[in-house]
Amino acid sequence: MTMGPVGDLFSLEGRTVLLTGASAGLGRRFAHVLSSAGAQVGIVGRRRELLEQVAAEERGCVPLPCDLGDAEAVAALVDRARSELGPVDVLVNNAAHIAGGVRAEDESAADIATTLAVNLTSPIMLAQAVFPGMAERGRGVIVNVTSMAALVGIARFPQAVYAASKGGLQAITREWAAQWARQGIRVNAIAPGFFESEMTGGVIHHEKVQKWILDNTLLPRHGVASDFDGALLYLASDASSYVTGQTIVVDGGWTAH
């Protein structure tokens, strides 16, 4: 058997990806990385105009506006993706909501409901929706974006329900991997640490915040979106063909000490 170029392991040519949270931040970078690897990408987010900007800049990206906090809209999303793109080969659950800076005792019922709906319920519904097609073809990939908040407490930035939602997503990553391996479906997760994004942009450059991050991170800087390129391509592609039920923590070493 002749082995092709090593780079082919990371190719997504001919694959269709459904990517949530694609209008800004890490998701926008993910759209670039996935399309650059050859994938056709259904990009999902609430803000149509931002999705259209991404689609104009990235080859093979197709906007699929959707409010992931709306269960009916989520239920219809995979059917829309199939009709416009064809069968979904890779699902990347990246969208997230956080009631930033609200202490655990003060999180409102509305904040709790929205956080759980976007961060946990919608990934579950989307995974259930893509499962039949993946099982029928005997292959598929699901990549869940969790958080280091699923692994450690971070009291300085209160985010209790966010942490709970990401912890649930990390747990179900393992369970889906266990239940769906026989159907050829691999399920893994990426757990980001502190990185610059639309969500953190207002505070991450504050002098005291930077010092706190540097004091607690083995690699002396906060992350940027491009730091996740390798982990995403590895898990989405055949490079990780014998990997399932795992979480790659991309946090500069925060959780290692």
C-alpha positions in Angstrom: 0.0 0.0 0.0 1.3 3.4 -1.0 0.8 6.2 1.6 -0.3 9.5 0.2 1.1 12.9 1.3 0.7 13.4 5.1 -1.2 16.5 4.4 -4.0 14.4 2.8 -4.8 13.2 6.3 -6.1 16.6 7.2 -8.0 17.2 3.9 -11.7 17.8 4.0 -12.2 17.7 0.2 -15.7 16.4 -0.6 -16.9 16.8 3.0 -19.9 18.8 4.1 -19.6 20.5 7.5 -22.3 22.1 9.6 -20.7 24.8 11.8 -22.6 26.7 14.5 -21.6 30.0 16.0 -19.9 30.9 12.7 -20.6 34.6 12.5 -17.8 35.9 14.7 -14.9 35.0 16.9 -13.7 31.4 17.0 -16.5 30.3 14.7 -15.5 32.7 12.0 -12.0 31.4 12.2 -13.3 27.8 12.1 -15.2 28.6 8.9 -11.9 29.8 7.3 -10.0 26.8 8.4 -12.6 24.2 7.3 -13.2 25.8 3.9 -9.4 26.2 3.4 -9.2 22.4 4.0 -11.6 21.9 1.1 -14.9 21.5 3.0 -18.3 22.9 2.0 -19.4 24.6 5.2 -22.9 25.5 6.3 -22.3 28.4 8.6 -24.9 28.9 11.3 -25.6 32.0 13.4 -28.2 34.5 14.4 -26.8 37.5 12.4 -27.5 37.0 8.7 -25.4 40.0 7.7 -22.3 38.7 9.4 -22.8 35.2 7.9 -23.0 36.7 4.5 -19.8 38.6 5.1 -18.1 35.3 6.0 -19.6 33.6 2.9 -18.3 36.4 0.7 -14.8 35.9 2.0 -14.6 32.1 2.3 -15.0 29.7 -0.5 -17.7 27.1 -0.1 -19.4 28.7 2.9 -23.2 28.9 2.8 -25.1 31.0 5.3 -27.8 29.2 7.3 -29.2 31.9 9.7 -30.7 30.3 12.9 -31.4 31.2 16.5 -30.2 28.2 18.4 -32.2 29.3 21.4 -35.3 28.5 19.4 -36.1 24.7 19.5 -38.3 24.8 16.4 -35.7 26.6 14.4 -33.0 24.1 15.5 -35.3 21.2 14.5 -35.6 22.6 11.0 -31.9 23.5 10.6 -30.5 20.1 9.5 -33.2 19.7 6.9 -32.3 23.1 5.5 -28.6 22.1 5.5 -29.3 18.9 3.6 -31.5 20.6 1.0 -28.8 23.3 0.3 -25.6 21.3 0.9 -26.4 17.6 0.9 -25.6 15.1 3.7 -23.7 16.4 6.7 -20.4 14.6 7.2 -19.1 16.7 10.1 -21.0 18.6 12.8 -19.1 21.3 14.8 -21.1 22.5 17.8 -19.3 25.7 18.5 -22.1 28.3 19.3 -22.2 29.5 22.9 -24.1 31.9 25.2 -22.9 33.2 28.5 -24.4 35.6 31.0 -21.0 37.2 31.5 -20.1 38.5 35.0 -23.3 37.3 36.7 -22.6 35.5 40.0 -24.1 32.0 40.5 -26.7 33.3 43.0 -27.9 36.0 40.6 -28.4 34.2 37.3 -31.9 34.8 36.1 -34.3 32.1 34.9 -34.1 33.7 31.4 -30.3 33.6 31.4 -30.3 30.0 32.6 -32.8 28.9 30.0 -30.9 30.6 27.1 -27.5 29.3 28.2 -28.7 25.7 28.4 -30.7 26.0 25.2 -27.8 27.3 23.1 -24.9 25.5 24.7 -26.4 22.1 25.5 -29.9 21.5 24.1 -29.2 22.7 20.5 -26.0 20.5 20.2 -28.0 17.5 21.4 -30.8 18.2 18.9 -28.4 18.7 16.0 -26.5 15.6 16.8 -29.7 13.6 16.9 -30.7 15.1 13.6 -27.4 14.2 11.8 -27.2 10.8 13.4 -29.4 8.8 11.0 -27.6 10.0 7.8 -24.2 9.4 9.4 -25.2 5.9 10.6 -26.6 5.0 7.2 -23.3 6.0 5.5 -21.3 4.3 8.2 -19.2 7.3 9.0 -19.4 10.8 10.5 -17.7 13.2 12.8 -19.0 15.4 15.6 -16.7 18.0 17.3 -18.1 19.8 20.4 -16.5 23.0 21.6 -16.6 22.9 25.4 -14.5 25.0 27.7 -11.9 24.6 30.4 -14.7 25.8 32.6 -16.0 22.2 32.2 -12.9 21.0 34.0 -12.0 23.6 36.6 -13.7 26.4 38.6 -12.9 30.0 37.5 -14.4 32.2 40.2 -12.9 35.4 39.0 -15.2 35.3 35.9 -18.5 34.0 37.3 -20.1 31.6 34.8 -21.8 28.8 36.8 -24.5 27.8 34.3 -22.2 28.3 31.4 -19.8 25.9 33.1 -22.6 23.5 33.8 -23.7 23.6 30.1 -20.2 23.0 28.9 -19.7 20.2 31.5 -22.8 18.5 30.2 -21.5 18.9 26.6 -18.2 17.3 27.6 -20.0 14.4 29.3 -22.3 13.7 26.4 -19.3 13.8 24.1 -18.1 10.6 25.8 -21.5 9.0 25.8 -22.2 9.7 22.2 -18.8 8.3 21.4 -19.6 5.1 23.3 -23.1 4.7 21.8 -22.3 5.6 18.2 -18.9 4.0 17.6 -20.5 1.0 16.0 -22.2 3.3 13.4 -18.8 4.7 12.5 -19.4 8.0 14.1 -16.5 9.6 16.0 -17.3 12.2 18.7 -14.6 14.4 20.3 -14.3 17.8 21.9 -12.1 20.9 22.0 -11.9 22.7 25.4 -10.6 26.3 25.0 -9.0 28.3 27.7 -8.9 32.1 27.8 -8.6 33.5 24.3 -9.4 36.7 22.5 -12.9 36.8 21.1 -16.0 38.9 20.7 -17.1 37.5 24.0 -13.9 38.4 25.9 -12.6 41.4 23.9 -13.9 43.9 26.4 -11.9 42.6 29.4 -9.1 40.4 28.2 -6.7 43.3 27.6 -7.3 44.9 30.9 -4.0 45.1 32.8 -5.2 43.2 35.9 -6.9 40.6 33.8 -3.8 40.1 31.7 -1.7 39.7 34.8 -4.1 37.1 36.2 -4.1 35.1 33.0 -0.3 35.2 32.7 0.1 34.2 36.4 -2.1 31.1 35.8 -1.1 30.0 32.3 2.1 28.0 31.6 2.5 29.5 28.2 2.8 33.3 29.0 0.0 34.7 26.9 -3.7 34.4 26.2 -4.9 32.4 23.3 -6.0 33.6 19.8 -8.4 32.0 17.4 -5.7 30.6 15.2 -4.4 28.5 18.2 -7.3 26.2 17.6 -6.7 25.5 13.9 -4.7 22.3 14.4 -7.0 20.8 17.0 -10.0 21.4 14.8 -8.5 20.0 11.6 -7.2 17.0 13.5 -10.5 16.1 15.0 -12.6 16.9 11.9 -10.5 15.0 9.5 -9.2 11.4 8.9 -6.0 12.3 10.8 -7.9 11.3 14.0 -9.6 8.2 12.5 -8.8 6.1 15.6 -9.7 8.8 18.2 -13.2 9.1 19.8 -14.6 10.2 23.1 -11.6 12.5 23.8 -11.2 16.2 24.7 -8.2 18.3 23.5 -7.7 21.1 26.0 -6.3 24.2 24.3 -5.6 26.5 27.2 -1.9 27.3 27.3 -1.4 24.9 30.2 -4.0 26.5 32.6 -5.4 23.2 33.7 -2.0 21.4 33.8 -1.1 22.9 37.2 
